[in-house]
Amino acid sequence: KGVEIEKQPQESERLKIKVFMLKDPEGYVLEIQESLPGALSI
């Protein structure tokens, strides 16, 4: 509750990730990433 979307989900073919950003009610920005097929594993 109270979470705002800072950046809509976007895919980076070059980096092989999907990413979006949220801002919580206290102002912290959270970045969520998903590895896409072909991404490097660390």
N, C-alpha and C positions, 0 to 999 in steps of 0.2 A: 504494500500500500504506500502510495506517495512516491513511487519510483518513476522517473522520467526517462524517456529514450533520448539520449544525446546524439547518437549516430545510428541511422538505420542499418540493418544487416547488409554487408557488402562482401563480395568474394574477390580475392586476389589470386588470379591464375598463376602469376609469377611466384608468389610465396606459398601457394597451395593451402590457403586458409580462408575461412569465413569468419568475419568479426563484426561485433556491434558493441556499442557503449551505452551504459546506463548511468544515471545520477541518482543516488539515494537521498532520502529526506535531509540528511545531515550535510549534503554537498559533496560526498565522496563520489568519484567517477570510477566505475567498474568496467573493465574491458573483458568481453567474453569471446574466446576464440575456439574454433573447431577446425581440426586438421582435415583437409580434403584428400581424396585418393592421390597418391604420388608424393605426399609430403614426407620430408625427412623425419626420421625418428631419432630422438636424442636420449 
